[in-house]
Amino acid sequence: MHIYFSGIGGSGISALALLAQQAGFEVSGSDMQETPYLPMLRDHGITDIAIDQSYEHIEQLHGAHPIDWYVYSSALAMNQTKPDELRFCEDQNIHTSKRDEFLNMLFEKKNQKLVALAGTHGKSTTTAMVVWLCKSLGLPISYSLGAKISFGGPSYFDPESQYFVYECDEFDRNFLAFHPHLSGITGLSWDHHEIFPTPENYNDAFREFIAQSEHTLIWQADAERLELQDSKSSTLTILDSTNNSIDQLTLPGRFNREDAWLAVELVANMTGKPSTELVSHINRFPGLTQRMELLAPNLYTNYAHTPEKIKGGMDAALEIARANKQDVVVIYEPLTNRRQHYIKDEYKDSFAGAVKIYWVPTYLAREDPNLPLLDAADLIPYLNNAAIAEPALIDEHLKRAIEQHLEKGDLVVAMDASGKGSLDEWLRQEFA
C-alpha cells in the first residue's frame, strides 16, 4: 500500500511517515519547505519527498506510482482554503484522512494495544519516559512521539511488540479518535482555545477520552478538576502527588519527577513489575529535545507556552541552579498571539525565582487576524516581577547579553517555541 503524507516535514507527520515505512508500507510525501526532520527521513530511506504541494506535482506522481492513501495533519484540516493536493485526491477518489484513522488501521492490522499519553503539559516527556523504561526492561515496544530522543527515533514499529505507546494530542480533538487499552493523563489546564472555547469544553473532551479508555491513570488534582470519583474501579487509578515514593526519584524538577512517576506506574501496569524495580531505570532517563535540554554549558532550551509549563521549567532550572549556587536568567518567547489573549492574566508568578527576563516577540502560528497583536510591552505588566523583565529582539544584542550572563556563571534558560525561525532554532545556530 502506497501512503502519501502531506506536511511530511513536520514533527508529527515525519514520525508517522517513518512509522509507516517500518510497518511495511510504501511511503512518499511533500512539504512546502525544507525542515530539520527531512534529512532524518532521507537517512532512513524515505527519499520520495517533494518540496512541492501543487495539483500538478501530485497528479504526476500518482500517474507514475498510484497513491492508495493520502494522510494529512490537523493543521491542514483547519485550512479554510482546500489545498491543491487534497483537491486532487478527492477528484481521483483516493482515500484521504487525518493521521488518527491511519493509526487506528495500523493498531488493528498489527494487533497493537494502545498506551496513550494525553494532557495539556508533560505528554512528550512522559511518552519518552515510558519508551525509555520499556527499552530498559528489554520489552519490545512500538511508539510515536512529538519530540526527538537520544535513545531512538521519533517513532518506531517493532513487529514483536504487544504495546504501542503514543503521544495523544487533544488539538483538533484528535485524541477522541482513539480507544486506548491504557491511558495516562499528564496534567490539565485549559488550552487550544480556538478548538475549546471554554474550560468546560476542554474538560468535557478529556472526560470523553477517559470514558473511551479501558483503564486510565490520572493525578488527584486533575481527577478533581474533571469531577471524577475514586470508585476503586478497574477503569480508573487516581495518583497522589504527595506520595513519598516520588521522593525516590532524582530527576531535576518536581513536575519532571511527577511525569516520571506516572511513567513508572504505567509501565508497572503494562508489565506487572513492581514500581520499586523501575525507579533505578527512570532515574537514568537521558531527557529529550527541548525539554530542559542543555545546548551549551549553563544554557538550556525548554519548550514552554503555558504558565504551567513555564513553572515546570522554572522548577527544574531553579533546582539545578541552587545546587550550583547560580542565578537563573530567562529568555521567553510566547507561542501564538491568540494564546496570549487567554493566558496573559495567568502569568503572575510564572517566572518566580528568576533574576532577569528577556521577553522576545511572540512566535506566530495559526493566528486569528481579528485579534490585536500583543507585544512584550503589553504582556510584561502582567508579571508579579515585571521590574526584572525587558523587551528584547532575537539579534546580536541578545546574543551578547546571553554571553555575558554565561561568562558570569548564570544559568540561562530559554522558554521557547519550536520550528523555523523560533528562538530555539536561533539558539542552536548561535550556541549549540
N, C-alpha and C positions, 0 to 999 in steps of 0.2 A: 504493500500500500504506500502510495506517494503522498506525504504530508507536506504542505506548504505553509510556512509560518510567516505571517506578516508582522513586521516590527521585530525581526529576529535578533536585532542588536540590543534590545532591552534586557535588563537583568532577569526578569521573569520569563520572557519568551525564549531567550537564549538557553536558559536552563531546561525549559520544556523541550526545545529542539534537540538538545544533547540527550535528554532522557529518551525521546522517541527513537533516536538513532541507536542507542544502547539496547532498546527493547526490540530492535529488528526492523524498524520502519525505514523507508527511503525518505530523506529529508532535504528540503530546499527552502529558500525564503528570501525576504527582501527587507530593506530598511531605507530610510530617507538619507542616512549619512553613515559614515564610519563611526563605530563606537568601540570602547575598550573591550567589549565582550566578543567582538567578531574574530580577532586573532585567536582567541581560545577555541572557538568553534572550528576555525580552519585547521588548527593544530590537531583537532580530534577527527579530522576527515570530512567535515561538513563544509565543502568548498563551493557548492552551487548557491552562492549568495549574491544578490544583485543590489546595488545602490541605485535602485530604480523601482518606483512603485506605480508606473504608468499602466494604463489599459493595454497599450501596445506590447509592453515587455511581457506581461503575464500571458497575453494571448500567444505570443511567440513561444514562450516556454511550454505552455500547455499543448501547443501543436506538436512540439518535439518530444515531450515527455508528459503525458496526461496526468493532471493533478486529481487525486481522489478526495482529498480533504483539505480545506483552507481554514487555518486556525488564526484567530486574531485576538488582540488584547482588549481589556476593558476600556482602555483609553480610546481605542479606535471605535468601540461600540458607542461611546458617548459623543463622537464626532457628529456635528449637526449636518455636515455635508458627506454623503456616502462616498467613500474612497473609490478610486478607479478600479483597484484590484477586486474589491468586493462586488462592484457592479458587474465586472466581467464574470466572476464566479457564479453570480446569480443568473446572468444571461445564459451561461452554459450548464446550469443546473448542477454545479459542483457543490458537494456538501460543504457547508460553512458553519462554524461555531466558535464560541469563545473557548478558552483553554479548559474550562471545567468539564464540558461534555467529552472532550478528548481524554482527559484524565480518568473520568468515570469508566469510559470504554476500556482504558488500559488496566484499571484495577480489576474489572470484571474478567477481561480476557486473560490476564496473567495471575488471577486468583490471589490478589493482594488485600490484606486487611489495612485499612486506612487509619493511621495515627495522625490526628490533625492538631496543629497548634494555632490558636486564634486569640485575638485580643488587640487592644489599641497599641500597646508597647510591649517589647520583650519577645515578640514572635520569632524573629530571625535568630536571636541569641539562644532561646530555649530549643528551637528546632535543631540548631547546630549542636547544642549540648546533648540532646537525645541521640543524634547521629554519632557523636563522639563516644558516648557510653556504649552504644551498640558495637561500634568498631573495637572499643577497648575490651569488650567481652568476647570478641570473635563471632558475634552474631551477624549472619548475612542480613543486609539491610538495603532497601531502596529508599530514595529520598529526593526531595526537591526543595530548595530554599532560595531566598532572595538576596543572598549576600555571599561573598567569596570566603572560603575557608582554606586553611593551610594543609588540612589532612584529607583533602579530596576535592572534586569539582563541585560546581553549584548544584549538580544533580547526578544521580547515579541509579542505574537499574541493575539489580542483581537477580538473575533468574532463580537463584536458590532462596531468595528471601520470602518470608511469610508476611512481613510488615512493610508498608510504605509510609514514610514519615514526611509530612507535608506542611509547609508554612501556609496557612489557610487565611487569606486576606478577606476582610469584610468590605473593602472598597467595591462599589457596584454590586453589593450583596453577593459577591462571588462565592463566599463560604456556604451560602444556603443551597448551593447545588450539590452538596455532599452529605453523605450519611455515614459518618465515621464509626469505626469499631471502638476507638478510644480518642477522646479529645482532652486537651489541656487549655484552660483559659489563663492567659499570662498576666492580664491586668487591664482594667477598663477605665476609659474616660472618653467622653463624647468627642467624636472626630468625624471627618469626612462629611462636613455639614451640608455640602451640595447633594449628598445622597440621603442623609438622615437629617431632616430639617429640625428635629427636636431631640433632646436627650432621651425621651421616652421611645422615639422611633428607633434610636440606636440600641437601647436596652431590649426592645422587643425583638430585634433581629438576633441578638445573642441568645435570648430565651428560646427562639425558634431553632437556632443552631444546636443548642444543648438538647432540646427535645428530639432532634434528629440523630443524636449521638447515642450509641449503645451505653457508653459509660463516660462520664466527664469528671475531671479533676479541676477544682476551682478554689481560689483563695476565699477566706471568710468575708473579707471586705467586699469582694465582687459578688459573692452569693447574696449578701445583704443588699447590695445595690440592685440586684435583679429580683429581690424578694423571693429567693429560693430557700426552701426549708430543708434542714438537715434531717431527712427522714430515715437515715441509716439504710437507704435502699441500695440496691446493687447498681443503680444507674448514676449515682452522684456521690462523689467524695469531696468534702469540704476541708481544705487545708488551713491550718492555723499558722499565721506568720510569726507568732511568738514561740513556736515550737523550738525547744532547746537544741534539737538535732541540727538545726540550721547553723548553729554556732560551731559545728564540726567543720564547716566549710571555710576555706582560706582564701577564696577568690575576693578581689577588692570590690567593695561597694555592697551595701545591704540589698539593693534591688537586684544586683547581679547574683548574689547568693540565693535570693528567693527564686530567681529564674532557674538556678542550678538545682535547688531542692525540688522544684516542680518536675524538672527533667529526671531527677533521681526517682521520684515517686512514679512517674510514667513508665520508666524502664523496669522498675520493680514490678509494676502491674503486668507488663509485657512478658517478663522472663521468670517471675517467681523468685528472683534473687532478693535477699534482704537489703533494705536501704543502706544499712551499715557497710555492706560489701561494696557498694557503689561509690561511697564517699571518696576513697582514695583516687578513684579514676576521675571523678569530676573535678577534684582539686588540681588535676594536671591539665585541665581544659586550656588549650592554647589561644582561645579567642577567635574572633572573626573580623573581617574587614569592616572598618569604620565604626566599630563598637569599642571605644576607648583603645583604638589601635595606635601603637607607637610608630610615628613616622620618622622621628629623629630623636636624639636624646632630649627628654623632657618635653617633647612636642607630640600631642595626641590629637587624633581626629575622631569625632563621635557623632553619629547620625542622630540628631535630636530636634524634633519640631513641635513638640507639645510641652507644656510646663512639667508634666510628669516625667517625660523622657529627659528633659534638661536636669531635673532634680536627681534623677538616677545617675546621669553622667557626672554631676557635681559631687554626688555622694562618693563615687569611686575616685574621682580626682582628688578630693579632699583627704581621703584615706591614704592615698599614695603620697600626697604632699606632706601630710602630718608625719608620716614615717621617715621622711627625708628632710623635715624642717624647711619646707618650701612654702612660698605664696602661690596662689592659683590665679592665673590670668586667663580670661575667656575671650574668644572671638566668636561672635554669634551671627549666624546667617539664618534668618527666618525662612521657612518654607511655605510659599504661596501667600499672596496678598489676601486672598479670600479667607484663609485660616486666621490671619491676624485680626480681622474684624470680629471674630468669635472669641479669640483667646486673650486679647490684649488686657482685659481686666484680671486675668488669672496669673499674669507674670509675677507680680508682687515679689515674693521671696525666692523665686526660681533659682537665682544666681547667688543665694546667700553663701557667704564664705569666700567669695572672690574679692580680690583687691583692685582689679581693673577689668573693665568690659569694653571691648571694641565691637560696635554694632554696625555690621555691613549691610548693604541693600538686600532686600528680600529676593530669594530665588523664585522666579515666576514660572508657573505651570498651571494649565487648565483654569485660567482666571475668569472671573465674572467681570466683563467690561463695564458694568454699571457701578461697580464699587470703586470709590476713590482710592488711589494708591497711598498707603500709609508708609512713611519713611521712618528712619531711625529717630528723628526729632519728634515724630508723632508718638512713637511707641516707648521710648526710654522713660518718659514721665510715669509710666505705669509700674515701674520697678520701685520697690521699697528702698533700694540702694542706688537710686538714679544718679547720685552725685559721682559715683565712680565709673559711670558709663559715658562713652562719647561716640558720635557717628564716625564711621571710617569707610574708606573705599578699599577694594581689593587691588592694591597697587604697590609701588615701591616704598611709599611712606609706611604702609602696614608691614611690609617685609622688614624694613629697618627696625620698626618697633618690636616685632617678634624677635629679631636677632638680639636686640638689646635686653629683652626680658630673659632670653635663653642664656646670654652671657652673664646675667646677674644671678642665674641659678633658679629662676622661677619655673614652675610647671605651667605650661601653656596648653590649653585645651580648646579646640575648635568645636563648637556645637553647630553642625552644618548640614546642608542638603547634600544630595548626591547627583552626579550627572555632569553633562558637558557644560562648562562654564561656571561650575559651582566653586565655592570656597575650597571644598575638599580636593577637587581636581587641581586648583592653583597651588595649594599647599604641597601636593605630591610633586608637582613640577618644580617648585622652588626649593623644597627642603628634603624630600624623601631620598 
